[in-house]
Amino acid sequence: MYPLLGITRGSLFVPVETYVSWSDKHTSEDAKLVCVYNTSDKQDYITFENNFLIKHTRVCEYIKVDDTTSVFVFDFSDIKSDWAHFSNGRYSKINDKQKRKILNYFKDNSANYFYVKSYLFPQKYWDNYAELLNVSPFLLEEVGELCDKPDLIKENLSIKVINLAVMN
């Protein structure tokens, strides 16, 4: 879901990690993408944070955890059905408009592009995967997806924040 933020791939500043929940703060059903950034006092990071992250239309929370870590929470509740498809590993059910945005994030000649494309449009790749996995294409068609759903336990941020500096 990170590509839907519109941050250009190869940006100088990318999250250290992304999560779909945060301990008792946000559940995966809340449709929030939690991004952890290494905070820097370098001017180009500060400019990126001030001009892009803090002003992003999806940002709903900003927490400076400490001198080196900031957490930005982005709200995807306006596309909650697509979020639910993502959370449940039904990538092929995501709206085509969102699928295109996700694919546009990846360069079309990269290996990641082809993997992601096969996850979003599995019906075009059942024969290829069936051959690679030595299974019937009908089995893959019955399953319907070519990628496991996210491990929601691993996709949970468990960082504790003592001194909150919050932007709502």
Contacts in CASP RR format, 6 or more apart in sequence:
PFRMAT RR
TARGET T0000
AUTHOR 0000-0000-0000
METHOD contacts of the structure
MODEL  1
MYPLLGITRGSLFVPVETYVSWSDKHTSEDAKLVCVYNTSDKQDYITFEN
NFLIKHTRVCEYIKVDDTTSVFVFDFSDIKSDWAHFSNGRYSKINDKQKR
KILNYFKDNSANYFYVKSYLFPQKYWDNYAELLNVSPFLLEEVGELCDKP
DLIKENLSIKVINLAVMN
1 20 0 8 1.000
1 33 0 8 1.000
1 76 0 8 1.000
1 83 0 8 1.000
1 86 0 8 1.000
2 15 0 8 1.000
2 18 0 8 1.000
2 33 0 8 1.000
2 35 0 8 1.000
2 105 0 8 1.000
3 9 0 8 1.000
3 101 0 8 1.000
3 102 0 8 1.000
3 104 0 8 1.000
3 105 0 8 1.000
3 106 0 8 1.000
4 76 0 8 1.000
4 79 0 8 1.000
4 98 0 8 1.000
4 101 0 8 1.000
4 102 0 8 1.000
5 33 0 8 1.000
5 56 0 8 1.000
5 58 0 8 1.000
5 74 0 8 1.000
6 101 0 8 1.000
6 105 0 8 1.000
7 14 0 8 1.000
7 52 0 8 1.000
9 105 0 8 1.000
9 106 0 8 1.000
9 107 0 8 1.000
11 48 0 8 1.000
12 44 0 8 1.000
12 45 0 8 1.000
12 48 0 8 1.000
13 37 0 8 1.000
13 45 0 8 1.000
13 48 0 8 1.000
13 49 0 8 1.000
15 35 0 8 1.000
15 36 0 8 1.000
15 37 0 8 1.000
15 72 0 8 1.000
16 36 0 8 1.000
16 37 0 8 1.000
16 38 0 8 1.000
17 35 0 8 1.000
17 36 0 8 1.000
17 157 0 8 1.000
18 33 0 8 1.000
18 34 0 8 1.000
18 35 0 8 1.000
18 36 0 8 1.000
19 33 0 8 1.000
19 34 0 8 1.000
19 35 0 8 1.000
19 36 0 8 1.000
19 155 0 8 1.000
19 156 0 8 1.000
19 157 0 8 1.000
20 28 0 8 1.000
20 32 0 8 1.000
20 33 0 8 1.000
20 34 0 8 1.000
20 87 0 8 1.000
20 150 0 8 1.000
20 152 0 8 1.000
20 155 0 8 1.000
20 156 0 8 1.000
21 27 0 8 1.000
21 28 0 8 1.000
21 30 0 8 1.000
21 32 0 8 1.000
21 34 0 8 1.000
21 152 0 8 1.000
21 155 0 8 1.000
21 156 0 8 1.000
21 157 0 8 1.000
22 32 0 8 1.000
22 34 0 8 1.000
22 71 0 8 1.000
22 73 0 8 1.000
22 156 0 8 1.000
22 157 0 8 1.000
22 158 0 8 1.000
22 159 0 8 1.000
23 156 0 8 1.000
23 157 0 8 1.000
23 158 0 8 1.000
23 159 0 8 1.000
23 160 0 8 1.000
26 32 0 8 1.000
26 34 0 8 1.000
26 73 0 8 1.000
28 87 0 8 1.000
28 152 0 8 1.000
28 155 0 8 1.000
28 156 0 8 1.000
29 84 0 8 1.000
29 87 0 8 1.000
30 77 0 8 1.000
31 75 0 8 1.000
31 76 0 8 1.000
31 77 0 8 1.000
31 79 0 8 1.000
31 80 0 8 1.000
31 83 0 8 1.000
31 84 0 8 1.000
32 60 0 8 1.000
32 73 0 8 1.000
32 74 0 8 1.000
32 75 0 8 1.000
32 76 0 8 1.000
32 77 0 8 1.000
33 58 0 8 1.000
33 73 0 8 1.000
33 74 0 8 1.000
33 76 0 8 1.000
34 71 0 8 1.000
34 72 0 8 1.000
34 73 0 8 1.000
34 74 0 8 1.000
34 157 0 8 1.000
35 71 0 8 1.000
35 72 0 8 1.000
35 73 0 8 1.000
35 74 0 8 1.000
36 69 0 8 1.000
36 70 0 8 1.000
36 71 0 8 1.000
36 157 0 8 1.000
36 159 0 8 1.000
37 49 0 8 1.000
37 53 0 8 1.000
37 69 0 8 1.000
37 70 0 8 1.000
37 71 0 8 1.000
37 72 0 8 1.000
38 68 0 8 1.000
38 69 0 8 1.000
39 45 0 8 1.000
39 49 0 8 1.000
39 64 0 8 1.000
39 67 0 8 1.000
39 68 0 8 1.000
39 69 0 8 1.000
39 70 0 8 1.000
40 46 0 8 1.000
49 70 0 8 1.000
53 59 0 8 1.000
53 62 0 8 1.000
53 72 0 8 1.000
54 62 0 8 1.000
54 167 0 8 1.000
56 72 0 8 1.000
56 74 0 8 1.000
58 74 0 8 1.000
58 75 0 8 1.000
58 76 0 8 1.000
59 72 0 8 1.000
59 73 0 8 1.000
59 74 0 8 1.000
59 75 0 8 1.000
59 167 0 8 1.000
60 73 0 8 1.000
60 74 0 8 1.000
60 75 0 8 1.000
60 168 0 8 1.000
61 71 0 8 1.000
61 72 0 8 1.000
61 73 0 8 1.000
61 166 0 8 1.000
61 167 0 8 1.000
61 168 0 8 1.000
62 70 0 8 1.000
62 71 0 8 1.000
62 72 0 8 1.000
62 73 0 8 1.000
62 166 0 8 1.000
62 167 0 8 1.000
63 70 0 8 1.000
63 71 0 8 1.000
63 73 0 8 1.000
63 161 0 8 1.000
63 164 0 8 1.000
63 165 0 8 1.000
63 166 0 8 1.000
63 167 0 8 1.000
64 70 0 8 1.000
64 165 0 8 1.000
65 71 0 8 1.000
65 159 0 8 1.000
65 161 0 8 1.000
69 159 0 8 1.000
71 157 0 8 1.000
71 159 0 8 1.000
71 161 0 8 1.000
76 82 0 8 1.000
76 83 0 8 1.000
77 83 0 8 1.000
79 95 0 8 1.000
79 98 0 8 1.000
81 95 0 8 1.000
82 94 0 8 1.000
82 95 0 8 1.000
82 98 0 8 1.000
85 91 0 8 1.000
85 93 0 8 1.000
85 94 0 8 1.000
86 94 0 8 1.000
86 150 0 8 1.000
87 149 0 8 1.000
87 150 0 8 1.000
87 152 0 8 1.000
88 149 0 8 1.000
89 145 0 8 1.000
89 147 0 8 1.000
89 148 0 8 1.000
89 149 0 8 1.000
89 150 0 8 1.000
90 145 0 8 1.000
90 149 0 8 1.000
91 119 0 8 1.000
91 120 0 8 1.000
91 122 0 8 1.000
91 145 0 8 1.000
91 147 0 8 1.000
92 119 0 8 1.000
92 120 0 8 1.000
92 121 0 8 1.000
92 122 0 8 1.000
92 123 0 8 1.000
92 144 0 8 1.000
92 145 0 8 1.000
94 102 0 8 1.000
94 120 0 8 1.000
99 120 0 8 1.000
99 121 0 8 1.000
102 116 0 8 1.000
102 120 0 8 1.000
103 113 0 8 1.000
103 116 0 8 1.000
103 117 0 8 1.000
103 120 0 8 1.000
106 112 0 8 1.000
106 113 0 8 1.000
106 116 0 8 1.000
107 113 0 8 1.000
118 124 0 8 1.000
118 125 0 8 1.000
118 128 0 8 1.000
118 129 0 8 1.000
118 146 0 8 1.000
119 145 0 8 1.000
119 146 0 8 1.000
119 147 0 8 1.000
122 129 0 8 1.000
122 140 0 8 1.000
122 144 0 8 1.000
122 145 0 8 1.000
122 146 0 8 1.000
123 141 0 8 1.000
125 146 0 8 1.000
126 137 0 8 1.000
126 140 0 8 1.000
126 141 0 8 1.000
126 146 0 8 1.000
127 137 0 8 1.000
129 137 0 8 1.000
129 140 0 8 1.000
129 146 0 8 1.000
130 136 0 8 1.000
130 137 0 8 1.000
130 139 0 8 1.000
130 140 0 8 1.000
133 140 0 8 1.000
140 146 0 8 1.000
END
